[in-house]
């Protein structure tokens, strides 16, 4: 999927993939804007909110792609560092087992996220696709999956079905793209967490059981631990530089989208097609909340894992070392006090508290919209 998105480095036809996404997303966003400007005075606020949330969902995807395309070198560095970590752990069963465990967890999470996005898109689109709309009835607006004002007229049933199928397939691709870019962040964080677990294991094995070459072994192991810690810090810096402004985009757009979709769901209650409208929007609302939660949880998880480094250094048998040797652990403990973090555009840390702020802000805006209705 990353190859299809034009994100994975060193793949053929990357330019064609990028042209496809730029052209298709530009056309979709243009038709969204046309609908909003054309119906801003005539359409119900429910339809306008639906159009706004769909517009933001498509905008997020193309902006994410642009960030990845412009930061291709950072992604290459991240992948090279991951490859180096896997090569280093190939000769150690404990390290390989921990890295494999995190990789399998990433695989399961990615499959779950992509599957949930697919189900959401199918649920969102199925009602319109199965509906028997009459293209000859000019008195009613022809229903499309998204609120679009097309640049051409639809005058035959086959043409209408072709537009719906094209919309559906494009939305499935967009859903997969959104899911895979979010799960990529979790994959990178889980990889870093695996390296932290390896580092913690090394700290527990710092004190040799035998006195033979004890001091040399401690010096060698401590040097490996410090180098591993520095590699983890550099790895997270690259991930932070790649995802910081994507997180800012998610933070702002998801706040508006949660508010808009919440408004659509609440307003639909009591309407003639309430069940259809709520079922159509509820999973979309859930996915939007999940996106915000993934980013915030990744930051919280990384922060907590980085704290464990200092705890592991303190819990090792440092009291059996000479004072000159135990001082080496102070550098690790002091550096671990500055936790590894992910930020929202370099302005605030991603955490569960930040997720609470998103939900509070969305609830406040939703109350204002309901009061204005």
Rosetta blueprint (number, residue, H / E / L):
1 X L
2 X L
3 X L
4 X L
5 X L
6 X L
7 X L
8 X L
9 X L
10 X L
11 X L
12 X L
13 X L
14 X H
15 X H
16 X H
17 X H
18 X H
19 X H
20 X H
21 X H
22 X H
23 X H
24 X H
25 X H
26 X H
27 X H
28 X H
29 X H
30 X H
31 X H
32 X H
33 X H
34 X H
35 X H
36 X H
37 X H
38 X H
39 X H
40 X L
41 X L
42 X L
43 X L
44 X L
45 X H
46 X H
47 X H
48 X H
49 X H
50 X H
51 X H
52 X H
53 X H
54 X H
55 X H
56 X H
57 X H
58 X H
59 X H
60 X H
61 X H
62 X H
63 X H
64 X H
65 X H
66 X H
67 X H
68 X H
69 X H
70 X H
71 X L
72 X H
73 X H
74 X H
75 X H
76 X H
77 X H
78 X H
79 X H
80 X H
81 X H
82 X H
83 X H
84 X H
85 X H
86 X H
87 X H
88 X H
89 X H
90 X L
91 X L
92 X L
93 X H
94 X H
95 X H
96 X H
97 X H
98 X H
99 X H
100 X H
101 X H
102 X H
103 X H
104 X H
105 X H
106 X H
107 X H
108 X H
109 X H
110 X H
111 X H
112 X H
113 X H
114 X H
115 X H
116 X H
117 X H
118 X H
119 X H
120 X H
121 X H
122 X H
123 X H
124 X H
125 X H
126 X H
127 X H
128 X H
129 X H
130 X H
131 X L
132 X L
133 X L
134 X L
135 X L
136 X L
137 X L
138 X L
139 X L
140 X L
141 X L
142 X L
143 X L
144 X L
145 X L
146 X L
147 X L
148 X L
149 X L
150 X L
151 X L
152 X L
153 X L
154 X L
155 X L
156 X L
157 X H
158 X H
159 X H
160 X H
161 X H
162 X H
163 X H
164 X H
165 X H
166 X H
167 X H
168 X H
169 X H
170 X H
171 X H
172 X H
173 X H
174 X H
175 X H
176 X H
177 X H
178 X H
179 X H
180 X H
181 X H
182 X H
183 X H
184 X H
185 X H
186 X H
187 X H
188 X H
189 X H
190 X H
191 X H
192 X H
193 X H
194 X H
195 X H
196 X H
197 X H
198 X H
199 X H
200 X H
201 X H
202 X H
203 X H
204 X H
205 X L
206 X L
207 X L
208 X L
209 X L
210 X L
211 X L
212 X L
213 X L
214 X H
215 X H
216 X H
217 X H
218 X H
219 X H
220 X H
221 X H
222 X H
223 X H
224 X H
225 X H
226 X H
227 X H
228 X H
229 X H
230 X H
231 X H
232 X H
233 X H
234 X H
235 X H
236 X H
237 X H
238 X H
239 X H
240 X H
241 X H
242 X H
243 X H
244 X H
245 X H
246 X H
247 X H
248 X H
249 X H
250 X H
251 X H
252 X H
253 X H
254 X H
255 X H
256 X H
257 X H
258 X H
259 X H
260 X H
261 X H
262 X H
263 X H
264 X H
265 X H
266 X H
267 X H
268 X H
269 X L
270 X L
271 X L
272 X L
273 X L
274 X H
275 X H
276 X H
277 X H
278 X H
279 X H
280 X H
281 X H
282 X H
283 X H
284 X H
285 X H
286 X H
287 X H
288 X H
289 X H
290 X H
291 X H
292 X H
293 X H
294 X H
295 X H
296 X H
297 X H
298 X H
299 X H
300 X H
301 X H
302 X H
303 X H
304 X H
305 X H
306 X H
307 X H
308 X H
309 X H
310 X H
311 X H
312 X H
313 X H
314 X H
315 X H
316 X L
317 X L
318 X H
319 X H
320 X H
321 X L
322 X L
323 X H
324 X H
325 X H
326 X H
327 X H
328 X H
329 X H
330 X H
331 X H
332 X H
333 X H
334 X H
335 X H
336 X H
337 X L
338 X L
339 X L
340 X L
341 X L
342 X L
343 X E
344 X E
345 X L
346 X L
347 X L
348 X E
349 X E
350 X L
351 X L
352 X H
353 X H
354 X H
355 X H
356 X H
357 X H
358 X H
359 X H
360 X H
361 X H
362 X H
363 X H
364 X H
365 X H
366 X H
367 X H
368 X H
369 X H
370 X H
371 X H
372 X H
373 X L
